[in-house]
Amino acid sequence: TYVHDDPNWKGTAGSLLHAHKEGVINDDDLLLIYYGDILTNINLRDLLNRHREANAVSTIALAEGFVVRVGVAVLEEDGRIRGFQEKPKLKEPVSIGILTLEGNLLKEIEAFKRGRTQLDIMGDVVPYLIRAGKRVYSYVTDAFWYDVGSIEAYEKLDVELVDKLFSHLYE
């Protein structure tokens, strides 16, 4: 089902709220949100199982070992550079742009939207759910994932690796 965009519902969460208002998403639906610029071989069934087992309102797919694409400066309090870490791996897991969300939250999220013109899932809704004490859980995966969010990222994509990882889809 397709829902035409409405300029009054901007942002990733705004689109969900608009679809809910139009009756395309129901309160009893479990939403699987998959950002369109993410390429991955994640096991979605495992993500959904984790969501159900945790009795969560939202479960966010995370990956460990993300490498920052630039060097990071280590600073003293006065601003003096103590050193550099060239393209370090983050200790914290990062979101890979895939998550679940219970449809019954959309009315509450709409109330949270209030007069805002734009509402983002990861930037606004997830932090709101966490602050509200809702059951937001993680699904940490070691699956391949790649953010193809720019022409530069697309051009750097290892096509042979992608062919190998996804050959089961077209053989």
C-alpha positions in Angstrom: 0.0 0.0 0.0 1.3 3.4 -0.9 0.5 6.6 1.0 1.0 9.9 -0.8 3.2 12.4 1.0 1.6 15.2 2.9 3.7 18.3 3.6 2.3 18.5 7.1 4.0 15.2 8.1 7.7 15.6 7.6 10.5 13.4 8.7 10.7 9.6 9.0 8.3 9.5 11.9 6.0 12.0 10.3 5.6 9.6 7.4 4.6 6.8 9.8 2.1 9.1 11.6 0.6 10.1 8.3 0.2 6.4 7.2 -1.4 5.7 10.6 -3.8 8.6 10.2 -4.7 7.2 6.7 -5.5 3.8 8.2 -2.6 2.0 6.5 -0.9 1.2 9.8 -3.0 -0.1 12.6 -2.5 0.0 16.4 -2.0 -3.8 16.5 0.7 -3.8 13.8 4.3 -4.5 14.5 6.3 -2.3 12.2 9.7 -3.3 10.7 11.4 -0.1 9.7 14.3 -0.5 7.3 16.0 2.6 6.1 16.3 2.5 2.3 20.0 3.3 2.0 21.1 0.3 4.1 22.5 -2.8 2.5 22.7 -5.8 4.8 22.2 -9.5 5.2 20.9 -9.2 8.7 18.6 -12.0 9.8 15.3 -10.1 10.2 13.6 -13.2 11.8 16.2 -13.1 14.7 15.5 -9.3 15.1 11.8 -9.9 15.4 12.3 -12.8 17.8 14.5 -10.6 20.0 11.7 -8.0 19.9 9.1 -10.5 21.0 11.3 -12.2 23.7 12.1 -8.8 25.2 8.5 -7.7 25.2 9.8 -4.5 23.8 8.0 -1.5 22.2 11.0 -1.0 19.9 14.1 -3.1 19.1 17.0 -1.4 17.3 19.5 -3.4 15.2 23.1 -2.4 16.3 26.5 -3.4 15.1 29.8 -3.3 16.9 33.2 -2.4 15.6 32.2 0.6 13.5 35.3 2.3 12.2 35.2 6.1 12.1 36.1 7.3 8.6 38.4 10.1 9.8 41.2 10.5 12.3 40.1 11.6 15.8 42.0 14.1 17.9 42.8 13.5 21.6 42.8 16.9 23.3 44.0 18.2 26.7 41.6 20.4 28.7 43.3 23.6 27.3 42.9 22.5 23.7 46.4 21.2 23.1 46.5 18.1 20.9 47.8 15.1 22.8 47.6 12.7 19.9 45.5 11.3 17.1 43.7 8.0 16.6 43.6 7.3 12.9 40.2 5.9 12.0 39.5 4.3 15.4 36.9 1.6 16.0 34.1 2.8 18.3 33.6 1.0 21.6 29.9 1.6 21.5 27.5 -0.2 19.1 26.0 1.8 16.3 22.5 1.8 14.7 22.4 0.2 11.3 19.0 1.8 10.3 16.7 -1.2 11.0 14.3 -1.3 13.9 10.9 -2.5 15.1 8.2 -0.4 16.5 4.8 -1.3 18.0 2.0 0.3 16.1 0.1 1.1 19.3 2.8 3.7 20.1 1.8 5.9 17.1 -1.0 7.7 18.9 1.4 8.6 21.7 4.0 9.7 19.2 1.5 11.9 17.5 0.8 13.6 20.8 4.5 14.0 21.3 4.7 15.6 17.9 2.5 18.5 19.0 3.3 21.6 16.9 6.5 20.2 15.4 6.8 20.4 11.6 9.2 17.5 11.4 9.8 14.3 13.5 12.6 11.8 13.0 12.5 8.2 14.3 16.1 7.9 15.5 16.6 11.6 16.4 13.3 12.3 18.1 11.1 9.3 18.7 13.6 6.7 20.1 15.1 9.3 22.6 11.5 10.1 23.6 10.6 6.5 24.2 13.8 6.0 26.3 13.1 9.1 28.4 9.5 7.9 28.9 10.8 4.6 30.3 9.5 2.5 27.5 11.0 -0.9 26.8 13.5 -0.1 24.0 15.9 -3.0 23.4 18.9 -3.8 21.2 19.6 -6.5 18.7 23.3 -6.6 18.3 24.4 -8.3 15.0 27.6 -9.2 13.3 25.9 -9.3 9.9 27.4 -7.4 7.0 25.9 -3.9 6.7 26.7 -0.9 4.6 25.2 2.6 4.5 24.9 3.6 0.9 23.7 7.1 1.8 25.8 9.0 -0.7 27.3 8.7 -4.2 30.8 8.5 -2.6 29.7 5.6 -0.3 28.1 3.8 -3.3 31.3 4.2 -5.4 33.3 2.7 -2.5 31.1 -0.4 -2.2 32.9 -3.7 -2.7 30.8 -5.1 -5.5 32.4 -8.6 -5.4 31.7 -8.9 -1.7 28.1 -7.8 -2.2 27.8 -10.4 -5.0 29.1 -13.1 -2.7 26.9 -12.2 0.2 23.7 -11.9 -1.8 24.2 -14.5 -4.5 21.4 -16.6 -2.9 18.9 -14.0 -4.0 19.5 -14.5 -7.7 21.0 -18.0 -8.2 
